[in-house]
Amino acid sequence: MTETDIVIDEKIDEIVLEPPRYKVVLLNDETTPMEWVIEVLVSIFKHSETTAKEITLAIHSEGSGLAGIYSYEIAEQRSLEAVSASRERGFPLQIKLEEE
């Protein structure tokens, strides 16, 4: 071995952490029509018509419903898109993000 050779004896354990995922929760209100909520769930959150109707009924009867679970960036983007589209039509749809 020469003076410039470097010997590394230690092992480095690589720990990979999965990024946290976020629930997108739609909240019930007395103004936003159920038809609009279904449209949002189908067009923005990519649910089938049947699943969107089930989620909408849950929102109506239980006060909230799960639109999906995503990485933070996707959850935030879809939430902003849904709220923006709702405001354009005059609906007060509210959405919250919850860490899973």
Biopython code that builds the backbone (N, CA, C, O; Angstrom):
import numpy as np
from Bio.PDB.StructureBuilder import StructureBuilder

atoms = [
    (1, "MET", "N", (0.838, -1.184, 0.000)),
    (1, "MET", "CA", (0.000, 0.000, 0.000)),
    (1, "MET", "C", (0.873, 1.233, 0.000)),
    (1, "MET", "O", (1.931, 1.277, 0.629)),
    (2, "THR", "N", (0.413, 2.214, -0.707)),
    (2, "THR", "CA", (1.149, 3.473, -0.739)),
    (2, "THR", "C", (0.484, 4.444, 0.230)),
    (2, "THR", "O", (-0.561, 4.143, 0.808)),
    (3, "GLU", "N", (1.090, 5.589, 0.399)),
    (3, "GLU", "CA", (0.558, 6.579, 1.327)),
    (3, "GLU", "C", (-0.788, 7.150, 0.872)),
    (3, "GLU", "O", (-1.561, 7.624, 1.705)),
    (4, "THR", "N", (-1.081, 7.115, -0.423)),
    (4, "THR", "CA", (-2.329, 7.707, -0.912)),
    (4, "THR", "C", (-3.500, 6.727, -0.902)),
    (4, "THR", "O", (-4.635, 7.134, -1.150)),
    (5, "ASP", "N", (-3.256, 5.462, -0.623)),
    (5, "ASP", "CA", (-4.358, 4.497, -0.540)),
    (5, "ASP", "C", (-5.176, 4.753, 0.715)),
    (5, "ASP", "O", (-4.636, 5.011, 1.791)),
    (6, "ILE", "N", (-6.477, 4.677, 0.553)),
    (6, "ILE", "CA", (-7.381, 4.884, 1.687)),
    (6, "ILE", "C", (-8.119, 3.581, 1.937)),
    (6, "ILE", "O", (-8.657, 2.966, 1.016)),
    (7, "VAL", "N", (-8.136, 3.182, 3.166)),
    (7, "VAL", "CA", (-8.827, 1.958, 3.533)),
    (7, "VAL", "C", (-10.030, 2.345, 4.400)),
    (7, "VAL", "O", (-9.906, 3.042, 5.407)),
    (8, "ILE", "N", (-11.175, 1.871, 3.972)),
    (8, "ILE", "CA", (-12.394, 2.147, 4.747)),
    (8, "ILE", "C", (-12.878, 0.819, 5.302)),
    (8, "ILE", "O", (-13.154, -0.126, 4.564)),
    (9, "ASP", "N", (-12.971, 0.777, 6.606)),
    (9, "ASP", "CA", (-13.358, -0.442, 7.287)),
    (9, "ASP", "C", (-14.834, -0.450, 7.701)),
    (9, "ASP", "O", (-15.400, -1.511, 7.964)),
    (10, "GLU", "N", (-15.437, 0.704, 7.757)),
    (10, "GLU", "CA", (-16.796, 0.746, 8.292)),
    (10, "GLU", "C", (-17.832, 0.553, 7.190)),
    (10, "GLU", "O", (-17.626, 0.914, 6.031)),
    (11, "LYS", "N", (-18.933, -0.021, 7.596)),
    (11, "LYS", "CA", (-20.038, -0.204, 6.665)),
    (11, "LYS", "C", (-21.041, 0.920, 6.913)),
    (11, "LYS", "O", (-21.271, 1.324, 8.053)),
    (12, "ILE", "N", (-21.618, 1.405, 5.853)),
    (12, "ILE", "CA", (-22.639, 2.438, 5.988)),
    (12, "ILE", "C", (-23.973, 1.808, 5.645)),
    (12, "ILE", "O", (-24.183, 1.328, 4.531)),
    (13, "ASP", "N", (-24.877, 1.816, 6.624)),
    (13, "ASP", "CA", (-26.209, 1.293, 6.386)),
    (13, "ASP", "C", (-27.039, 2.377, 5.714)),
    (13, "ASP", "O", (-27.110, 3.513, 6.181)),
    (14, "GLU", "N", (-27.644, 2.007, 4.640)),
    (14, "GLU", "CA", (-28.469, 2.966, 3.922)),
    (14, "GLU", "C", (-29.915, 2.791, 4.373)),
    (14, "GLU", "O", (-30.505, 1.722, 4.221)),
    (15, "ILE", "N", (-30.460, 3.844, 4.922)),
    (15, "ILE", "CA", (-31.836, 3.810, 5.385)),
    (15, "ILE", "C", (-32.667, 4.654, 4.433)),
    (15, "ILE", "O", (-32.425, 5.848, 4.255)),
    (16, "VAL", "N", (-33.636, 4.014, 3.837)),
    (16, "VAL", "CA", (-34.503, 4.718, 2.899)),
    (16, "VAL", "C", (-35.870, 4.877, 3.560)),
    (16, "VAL", "O", (-36.536, 3.900, 3.900)),
    (17, "LEU", "N", (-36.262, 6.119, 3.729)),
    (17, "LEU", "CA", (-37.561, 6.382, 4.329)),
    (17, "LEU", "C", (-38.561, 6.727, 3.237)),
    (17, "LEU", "O", (-38.284, 7.545, 2.360)),
    (18, "GLU", "N", (-39.713, 6.099, 3.301)),
    (18, "GLU", "CA", (-40.771, 6.424, 2.365)),
    (18, "GLU", "C", (-41.340, 7.788, 2.757)),
    (18, "GLU", "O", (-41.519, 8.059, 3.944)),
    (19, "PRO", "N", (-41.622, 8.637, 1.790)),
    (19, "PRO", "CA", (-42.212, 9.930, 2.144)),
    (19, "PRO", "C", (-43.613, 9.715, 2.707)),
    (19, "PRO", "O", (-44.311, 8.783, 2.309)),
    (20, "PRO", "N", (-44.017, 10.571, 3.624)),
    (20, "PRO", "CA", (-45.356, 10.405, 4.193)),
    (20, "PRO", "C", (-46.426, 10.584, 3.121)),
    (20, "PRO", "O", (-46.228, 11.304, 2.143)),
    (21, "ARG", "N", (-47.543, 9.928, 3.316)),
    (21, "ARG", "CA", (-48.656, 10.044, 2.376)),
    (21, "ARG", "C", (-49.775, 10.812, 3.069)),
    (21, "ARG", "O", (-49.885, 10.811, 4.295)),
    (22, "TYR", "N", (-50.589, 11.456, 2.272)),
    (22, "TYR", "CA", (-51.624, 12.329, 2.812)),
    (22, "TYR", "C", (-53.002, 11.945, 2.291)),
    (22, "TYR", "O", (-53.186, 11.666, 1.106)),
    (23, "LYS", "N", (-53.965, 11.937, 3.208)),
    (23, "LYS", "CA", (-55.360, 11.688, 2.855)),
    (23, "LYS", "C", (-55.977, 13.001, 2.399)),
    (23, "LYS", "O", (-55.793, 14.041, 3.032)),
    (24, "VAL", "N", (-56.708, 12.942, 1.299)),
    (24, "VAL", "CA", (-57.475, 14.095, 0.844)),
    (24, "VAL", "C", (-58.916, 13.838, 1.272)),
    (24, "VAL", "O", (-59.563, 12.906, 0.793)),
    (25, "VAL", "N", (-59.410, 14.683, 2.186)),
    (25, "VAL", "CA", (-60.727, 14.496, 2.769)),
    (25, "VAL", "C", (-61.646, 15.632, 2.341)),
    (25, "VAL", "O", (-61.348, 16.803, 2.574)),
    (26, "LEU", "N", (-62.766, 15.278, 1.715)),
    (26, "LEU", "CA", (-63.761, 16.268, 1.335)),
    (26, "LEU", "C", (-64.754, 16.416, 2.485)),
    (26, "LEU", "O", (-65.186, 15.426, 3.076)),
    (27, "LEU", "N", (-65.109, 17.657, 2.794)),
    (27, "LEU", "CA", (-66.001, 17.938, 3.915)),
    (27, "LEU", "C", (-67.399, 18.289, 3.422)),
    (27, "LEU", "O", (-67.567, 18.896, 2.365)),
    (28, "ASN", "N", (-68.387, 17.899, 4.201)),
    (28, "ASN", "CA", (-69.776, 18.176, 3.857)),
    (28, "ASN", "C", (-70.115, 19.649, 4.098)),
    (28, "ASN", "O", (-69.628, 20.266, 5.046)),
    (29, "ASP", "N", (-70.943, 20.187, 3.238)),
    (29, "ASP", "CA", (-71.522, 21.510, 3.474)),
    (29, "ASP", "C", (-72.936, 21.479, 2.911)),
    (29, "ASP", "O", (-73.299, 20.556, 2.182)),
    (30, "GLU", "N", (-73.714, 22.464, 3.242)),
    (30, "GLU", "CA", (-75.122, 22.469, 2.842)),
    (30, "GLU", "C", (-75.360, 23.126, 1.489)),
    (30, "GLU", "O", (-76.507, 23.212, 1.050)),
    (31, "THR", "N", (-74.315, 23.589, 0.819)),
    (31, "THR", "CA", (-74.483, 24.352, -0.413)),
    (31, "THR", "C", (-74.004, 23.615, -1.657)),
    (31, "THR", "O", (-74.670, 23.661, -2.691)),
    (32, "THR", "N", (-72.876, 22.945, -1.579)),
    (32, "THR", "CA", (-72.301, 22.278, -2.752)),
    (32, "THR", "C", (-73.189, 21.103, -3.167)),
    (32, "THR", "O", (-73.431, 20.203, -2.363)),
    (33, "PRO", "N", (-73.677, 21.100, -4.412)),
    (33, "PRO", "CA", (-74.546, 19.998, -4.861)),
    (33, "PRO", "C", (-73.796, 18.670, -4.942)),
    (33, "PRO", "O", (-72.609, 18.619, -5.264)),
    (34, "MET", "N", (-74.518, 17.613, -4.643)),
    (34, "MET", "CA", (-73.917, 16.276, -4.697)),
    (34, "MET", "C", (-73.430, 15.954, -6.111)),
    (34, "MET", "O", (-72.417, 15.274, -6.276)),
    (35, "GLU", "N", (-74.136, 16.434, -7.119)),
    (35, "GLU", "CA", (-73.730, 16.183, -8.508)),
    (35, "GLU", "C", (-72.352, 16.786, -8.782)),
    (35, "GLU", "O", (-71.542, 16.203, -9.502)),
    (36, "TRP", "N", (-72.097, 17.954, -8.201)),
    (36, "TRP", "CA", (-70.792, 18.590, -8.395)),
    (36, "TRP", "C", (-69.689, 17.796, -7.694)),
    (36, "TRP", "O", (-68.601, 17.618, -8.241)),
    (37, "VAL", "N", (-69.973, 17.327, -6.492)),
    (37, "VAL", "CA", (-68.979, 16.535, -5.751)),
    (37, "VAL", "C", (-68.639, 15.275, -6.550)),
    (37, "VAL", "O", (-67.473, 14.894, -6.648)),
    (38, "ILE", "N", (-69.646, 14.638, -7.113)),
    (38, "ILE", "CA", (-69.416, 13.448, -7.939)),
    (38, "ILE", "C", (-68.539, 13.811, -9.134)),
    (38, "ILE", "O", (-67.598, 13.089, -9.462)),
    (39, "GLU", "N", (-68.849, 14.925, -9.779)),
    (39, "GLU", "CA", (-68.047, 15.360, -10.936)),
    (39, "GLU", "C", (-66.584, 15.600, -10.550)),
    (39, "GLU", "O", (-65.675, 15.211, -11.284)),
    (40, "VAL", "N", (-66.361, 16.236, -9.406)),
    (40, "VAL", "CA", (-64.999, 16.489, -8.917)),
    (40, "VAL", "C", (-64.277, 15.164, -8.653)),
    (40, "VAL", "O", (-63.118, 14.999, -9.032)),
    (41, "LEU", "N", (-64.959, 14.236, -8.010)),
    (41, "LEU", "CA", (-64.337, 12.945, -7.698)),
    (41, "LEU", "C", (-63.980, 12.161, -8.965)),
    (41, "LEU", "O", (-62.965, 11.466, -9.004)),
    (42, "VAL", "N", (-64.811, 12.277, -9.986)),
    (42, "VAL", "CA", (-64.540, 11.563, -11.240)),
    (42, "VAL", "C", (-63.450, 12.266, -12.043)),
    (42, "VAL", "O", (-62.508, 11.623, -12.505)),
    (43, "SER", "N", (-63.573, 13.588, -12.214)),
    (43, "SER", "CA", (-62.658, 14.290, -13.111)),
    (43, "SER", "C", (-61.293, 14.587, -12.495)),
    (43, "SER", "O", (-60.278, 14.498, -13.186)),
    (44, "ILE", "N", (-61.249, 14.933, -11.230)),
    (44, "ILE", "CA", (-59.971, 15.320, -10.614)),
    (44, "ILE", "C", (-59.320, 14.160, -9.864)),
    (44, "ILE", "O", (-58.106, 13.965, -9.936)),
    (45, "PHE", "N", (-60.149, 13.383, -9.134)),
    (45, "PHE", "CA", (-59.588, 12.303, -8.319)),
    (45, "PHE", "C", (-59.657, 10.939, -9.004)),
    (45, "PHE", "O", (-59.246, 9.929, -8.431)),
    (46, "LYS", "N", (-60.185, 10.914, -10.247)),
    (46, "LYS", "CA", (-60.167, 9.727, -11.117)),
    (46, "LYS", "C", (-60.914, 8.525, -10.560)),
    (46, "LYS", "O", (-60.488, 7.386, -10.752)),
    (47, "HIS", "N", (-62.029, 8.770, -9.868)),
    (47, "HIS", "CA", (-62.877, 7.675, -9.395)),
    (47, "HIS", "C", (-63.868, 7.295, -10.481)),
    (47, "HIS", "O", (-64.157, 8.087, -11.377)),
    (48, "SER", "N", (-64.386, 6.074, -10.394)),
    (48, "SER", "CA", (-65.473, 5.680, -11.290)),
    (48, "SER", "C", (-66.738, 6.392, -10.809)),
    (48, "SER", "O", (-66.791, 6.890, -9.685)),
    (49, "GLU", "N", (-67.728, 6.434, -11.650)),
    (49, "GLU", "CA", (-69.013, 7.055, -11.294)),
    (49, "GLU", "C", (-69.595, 6.392, -10.039)),
    (49, "GLU", "O", (-70.096, 7.079, -9.148)),
    (50, "THR", "N", (-69.530, 5.074, -9.972)),
    (50, "THR", "CA", (-70.083, 4.322, -8.842)),
    (50, "THR", "C", (-69.357, 4.659, -7.548)),
    (50, "THR", "O", (-69.997, 4.942, -6.535)),
    (51, "THR", "N", (-68.038, 4.630, -7.570)),
    (51, "THR", "CA", (-67.248, 4.939, -6.376)),
    (51, "THR", "C", (-67.465, 6.386, -5.952)),
    (51, "THR", "O", (-67.570, 6.681, -4.761)),
    (52, "ALA", "N", (-67.533, 7.287, -6.928)),
    (52, "ALA", "CA", (-67.750, 8.703, -6.620)),
    (52, "ALA", "C", (-69.085, 8.900, -5.910)),
    (52, "ALA", "O", (-69.183, 9.696, -4.976)),
    (53, "LYS", "N", (-70.110, 8.179, -6.349)),
    (53, "LYS", "CA", (-71.427, 8.284, -5.696)),
    (53, "LYS", "C", (-71.364, 7.759, -4.263)),
    (53, "LYS", "O", (-71.959, 8.346, -3.359)),
    (54, "GLU", "N", (-70.645, 6.656, -4.056)),
    (54, "GLU", "CA", (-70.502, 6.085, -2.707)),
    (54, "GLU", "C", (-69.779, 7.063, -1.780)),
    (54, "GLU", "O", (-70.194, 7.255, -0.637)),
    (55, "ILE", "N", (-68.710, 7.675, -2.263)),
    (55, "ILE", "CA", (-67.951, 8.636, -1.457)),
    (55, "ILE", "C", (-68.818, 9.853, -1.144)),
    (55, "ILE", "O", (-68.803, 10.363, -0.024)),
    (56, "THR", "N", (-69.578, 10.317, -2.148)),
    (56, "THR", "CA", (-70.441, 11.477, -1.959)),
    (56, "THR", "C", (-71.511, 11.194, -0.906)),
    (56, "THR", "O", (-71.804, 12.061, -0.082)),
    (57, "LEU", "N", (-72.092, 10.015, -0.916)),
    (57, "LEU", "CA", (-73.083, 9.653, 0.101)),
    (57, "LEU", "C", (-72.446, 9.596, 1.485)),
    (57, "LEU", "O", (-73.067, 9.990, 2.472)),
    (58, "ALA", "N", (-71.213, 9.110, 1.560)),
    (58, "ALA", "CA", (-70.491, 9.089, 2.842)),
    (58, "ALA", "C", (-70.255, 10.515, 3.345)),
    (58, "ALA", "O", (-70.422, 10.796, 4.532)),
    (59, "ILE", "N", (-69.864, 11.415, 2.432)),
    (59, "ILE", "CA", (-69.651, 12.816, 2.808)),
    (59, "ILE", "C", (-70.947, 13.399, 3.349)),
    (59, "ILE", "O", (-70.950, 14.083, 4.372)),
    (60, "HIS", "N", (-72.044, 13.127, 2.659)),
    (60, "HIS", "CA", (-73.347, 13.669, 3.053)),
    (60, "HIS", "C", (-73.819, 13.111, 4.394)),
    (60, "HIS", "O", (-74.333, 13.854, 5.229)),
    (61, "SER", "N", (-73.648, 11.809, 4.601)),
    (61, "SER", "CA", (-74.179, 11.193, 5.826)),
    (61, "SER", "C", (-73.214, 11.244, 7.012)),
    (61, "SER", "O", (-73.655, 11.317, 8.159)),
    (62, "GLU", "N", (-71.905, 11.208, 6.751)),
    (62, "GLU", "CA", (-70.929, 11.156, 7.844)),
    (62, "GLU", "C", (-70.188, 12.469, 8.065)),
    (62, "GLU", "O", (-69.469, 12.614, 9.054)),
    (63, "GLY", "N", (-70.354, 13.428, 7.155)),
    (63, "GLY", "CA", (-69.700, 14.723, 7.320)),
    (63, "GLY", "C", (-68.394, 14.875, 6.572)),
    (63, "GLY", "O", (-67.906, 15.991, 6.396)),
    (64, "SER", "N", (-67.814, 13.752, 6.124)),
    (64, "SER", "CA", (-66.577, 13.821, 5.338)),
    (64, "SER", "C", (-66.391, 12.500, 4.608)),
    (64, "SER", "O", (-66.994, 11.484, 4.954)),
    (65, "GLY", "N", (-65.537, 12.545, 3.585)),
    (65, "GLY", "CA", (-65.256, 11.337, 2.820)),
    (65, "GLY", "C", (-63.866, 11.393, 2.224)),
    (65, "GLY", "O", (-63.360, 12.470, 1.905)),
    (66, "LEU", "N", (-63.254, 10.245, 2.077)),
    (66, "LEU", "CA", (-61.887, 10.140, 1.585)),
    (66, "LEU", "C", (-61.867, 10.104, 0.064)),
    (66, "LEU", "O", (-62.411, 9.189, -0.554)),
    (67, "ALA", "N", (-61.229, 11.117, -0.536)),
    (67, "ALA", "CA", (-61.111, 11.174, -1.994)),
    (67, "ALA", "C", (-59.912, 10.372, -2.479)),
    (67, "ALA", "O", (-59.919, 9.871, -3.603)),
    (68, "GLY", "N", (-58.876, 10.244, -1.643)),
    (68, "GLY", "CA", (-57.700, 9.485, -2.039)),
    (68, "GLY", "C", (-56.540, 9.717, -1.096)),
    (68, "GLY", "O", (-56.589, 10.587, -0.226)),
    (69, "ILE", "N", (-55.491, 8.923, -1.280)),
    (69, "ILE", "CA", (-54.273, 9.028, -0.476)),
    (69, "ILE", "C", (-53.105, 9.160, -1.450)),
    (69, "ILE", "O", (-52.909, 8.317, -2.325)),
    (70, "TYR", "N", (-52.337, 10.230, -1.282)),
    (70, "TYR", "CA", (-51.291, 10.574, -2.243)),
    (70, "TYR", "C", (-50.050, 11.101, -1.519)),
    (70, "TYR", "O", (-50.062, 11.334, -0.310)),
    (71, "SER", "N", (-48.979, 11.280, -2.298)),
    (71, "SER", "CA", (-47.837, 12.018, -1.780)),
    (71, "SER", "C", (-48.319, 13.448, -1.525)),
    (71, "SER", "O", (-49.351, 13.854, -2.059)),
    (72, "TYR", "N", (-47.595, 14.200, -0.728)),
    (72, "TYR", "CA", (-48.054, 15.548, -0.365)),
    (72, "TYR", "C", (-48.286, 16.424, -1.593)),
    (72, "TYR", "O", (-49.295, 17.125, -1.680)),
    (73, "GLU", "N", (-47.354, 16.383, -2.537)),
    (73, "GLU", "CA", (-47.440, 17.255, -3.706)),
    (73, "GLU", "C", (-48.689, 16.974, -4.534)),
    (73, "GLU", "O", (-49.371, 17.898, -4.977)),
    (74, "ILE", "N", (-48.982, 15.702, -4.738)),
    (74, "ILE", "CA", (-50.158, 15.334, -5.528)),
    (74, "ILE", "C", (-51.432, 15.648, -4.752)),
    (74, "ILE", "O", (-52.397, 16.153, -5.326)),
    (75, "ALA", "N", (-51.445, 15.354, -3.451)),
    (75, "ALA", "CA", (-52.618, 15.662, -2.624)),
    (75, "ALA", "C", (-52.915, 17.156, -2.649)),
    (75, "ALA", "O", (-54.067, 17.567, -2.794)),
    (76, "GLU", "N", (-51.876, 17.958, -2.510)),
    (76, "GLU", "CA", (-52.050, 19.404, -2.506)),
    (76, "GLU", "C", (-52.546, 19.902, -3.870)),
    (76, "GLU", "O", (-53.451, 20.733, -3.935)),
    (77, "GLN", "N", (-51.961, 19.401, -4.941)),
    (77, "GLN", "CA", (-52.336, 19.836, -6.289)),
    (77, "GLN", "C", (-53.792, 19.497, -6.598)),
    (77, "GLN", "O", (-54.537, 20.344, -7.091)),
    (78, "ARG", "N", (-54.195, 18.270, -6.313)),
    (78, "ARG", "CA", (-55.576, 17.867, -6.610)),
    (78, "ARG", "C", (-56.564, 18.638, -5.734)),
    (78, "ARG", "O", (-57.650, 19.001, -6.186)),
    (79, "SER", "N", (-56.185, 18.885, -4.487)),
    (79, "SER", "CA", (-57.053, 19.656, -3.588)),
    (79, "SER", "C", (-57.239, 21.072, -4.108)),
    (79, "SER", "O", (-58.358, 21.582, -4.158)),
    (80, "LEU", "N", (-56.140, 21.702, -4.494)),
    (80, "LEU", "CA", (-56.219, 23.070, -5.020)),
    (80, "LEU", "C", (-57.042, 23.120, -6.302)),
    (80, "LEU", "O", (-57.823, 24.048, -6.515)),
    (81, "GLU", "N", (-56.862, 22.128, -7.139)),
    (81, "GLU", "CA", (-57.615, 22.060, -8.393)),
    (81, "GLU", "C", (-59.117, 21.929, -8.122)),
    (81, "GLU", "O", (-59.928, 22.591, -8.769)),
    (82, "ALA", "N", (-59.478, 21.080, -7.169)),
    (82, "ALA", "CA", (-60.892, 20.863, -6.838)),
    (82, "ALA", "C", (-61.516, 22.106, -6.210)),
    (82, "ALA", "O", (-62.635, 22.485, -6.555)),
    (83, "VAL", "N", (-60.794, 22.738, -5.290)),
    (83, "VAL", "CA", (-61.316, 23.942, -4.632)),
    (83, "VAL", "C", (-61.441, 25.078, -5.644)),
    (83, "VAL", "O", (-62.436, 25.804, -5.642)),
    (84, "SER", "N", (-60.451, 25.235, -6.495)),
    (84, "SER", "CA", (-60.481, 26.291, -7.501)),
    (84, "SER", "C", (-61.664, 26.110, -8.455)),
    (84, "SER", "O", (-62.381, 27.068, -8.742)),
    (85, "ALA", "N", (-61.866, 24.902, -8.937)),
    (85, "ALA", "CA", (-62.990, 24.629, -9.845)),
    (85, "ALA", "C", (-64.322, 24.870, -9.137)),
    (85, "ALA", "O", (-65.273, 25.363, -9.744)),
    (86, "SER", "N", (-64.386, 24.522, -7.861)),
    (86, "SER", "CA", (-65.615, 24.731, -7.087)),
    (86, "SER", "C", (-65.894, 26.217, -6.903)),
    (86, "SER", "O", (-67.037, 26.654, -7.039)),
    (87, "ARG", "N", (-64.870, 26.991, -6.597)),
    (87, "ARG", "CA", (-65.044, 28.443, -6.401)),
    (87, "ARG", "C", (-65.499, 29.118, -7.695)),
    (87, "ARG", "O", (-66.315, 30.038, -7.668)),
    (88, "GLU", "N", (-64.958, 28.648, -8.838)),
    (88, "GLU", "CA", (-65.360, 29.199, -10.126)),
    (88, "GLU", "C", (-66.855, 29.025, -10.366)),
    (88, "GLU", "O", (-67.476, 29.823, -11.068)),
    (89, "ARG", "N", (-67.425, 27.979, -9.781)),
    (89, "ARG", "CA", (-68.849, 27.714, -9.947)),
    (89, "ARG", "C", (-69.675, 28.212, -8.758)),
    (89, "ARG", "O", (-70.888, 28.010, -8.703)),
    (90, "GLY", "N", (-68.999, 28.864, -7.807)),
    (90, "GLY", "CA", (-69.699, 29.437, -6.665)),
    (90, "GLY", "C", (-70.001, 28.468, -5.533)),
    (90, "GLY", "O", (-70.875, 28.737, -4.710)),
    (91, "PHE", "N", (-69.289, 27.341, -5.477)),
    (91, "PHE", "CA", (-69.519, 26.352, -4.419)),
    (91, "PHE", "C", (-68.432, 26.438, -3.352)),
    (91, "PHE", "O", (-67.259, 26.624, -3.674)),
    (92, "PRO", "N", (-68.818, 26.302, -2.078)),
    (92, "PRO", "CA", (-67.852, 26.430, -0.973)),
    (92, "PRO", "C", (-67.191, 25.109, -0.556)),
    (92, "PRO", "O", (-66.840, 24.938, 0.612)),
    (93, "LEU", "N", (-67.023, 24.189, -1.488)),
    (93, "LEU", "CA", (-66.427, 22.890, -1.172)),
    (93, "LEU", "C", (-65.141, 23.085, -0.371)),
    (93, "LEU", "O", (-64.278, 23.882, -0.740)),
    (94, "GLN", "N", (-65.031, 22.344, 0.728)),
    (94, "GLN", "CA", (-63.822, 22.421, 1.549)),
    (94, "GLN", "C", (-63.130, 21.060, 1.565)),
    (94, "GLN", "O", (-63.772, 20.010, 1.593)),
    (95, "ILE", "N", (-61.802, 21.119, 1.547)),
    (95, "ILE", "CA", (-60.989, 19.905, 1.539)),
    (95, "ILE", "C", (-59.883, 20.070, 2.557)),
    (95, "ILE", "O", (-59.309, 21.150, 2.692)),
    (96, "LYS", "N", (-59.584, 18.999, 3.274)),
    (96, "LYS", "CA", (-58.441, 19.047, 4.193)),
    (96, "LYS", "C", (-57.507, 17.888, 3.888)),
    (96, "LYS", "O", (-57.921, 16.839, 3.393)),
    (97, "LEU", "N", (-56.234, 18.106, 4.198)),
    (97, "LEU", "CA", (-55.218, 17.062, 4.042)),
    (97, "LEU", "C", (-54.825, 16.566, 5.423)),
    (97, "LEU", "O", (-54.607, 17.357, 6.341)),
    (98, "GLU", "N", (-54.738, 15.252, 5.560)),
    (98, "GLU", "CA", (-54.336, 14.643, 6.825)),
    (98, "GLU", "C", (-53.192, 13.680, 6.548)),
    (98, "GLU", "O", (-53.267, 12.858, 5.635)),
    (99, "GLU", "N", (-52.139, 13.788, 7.340)),
    (99, "GLU", "CA", (-51.032, 12.849, 7.161)),
    (99, "GLU", "C", (-51.522, 11.458, 7.553)),
    (99, "GLU", "O", (-52.206, 11.285, 8.561)),
    (100, "GLU", "N", (-51.158, 10.479, 6.739)),
    (100, "GLU", "CA", (-51.609, 9.092, 6.973)),
    (100, "GLU", "C", (-50.906, 8.495, 8.173)),
    (100, "GLU", "O", (-51.155, 7.341, 8.523)),
]
sb = StructureBuilder()
sb.init_structure("model")
sb.init_model(0)
sb.init_chain("A")
sb.init_seg("    ")
for serial, (resi, resn, name, xyz) in enumerate(atoms, 1):
    if name == "N":
        sb.init_residue(resn, " ", resi, " ")
    sb.init_atom(name, np.array(xyz, "f"), 0.0, 1.0, " ", f" {name:<3s}", serial, name[0])
structure = sb.get_structure()
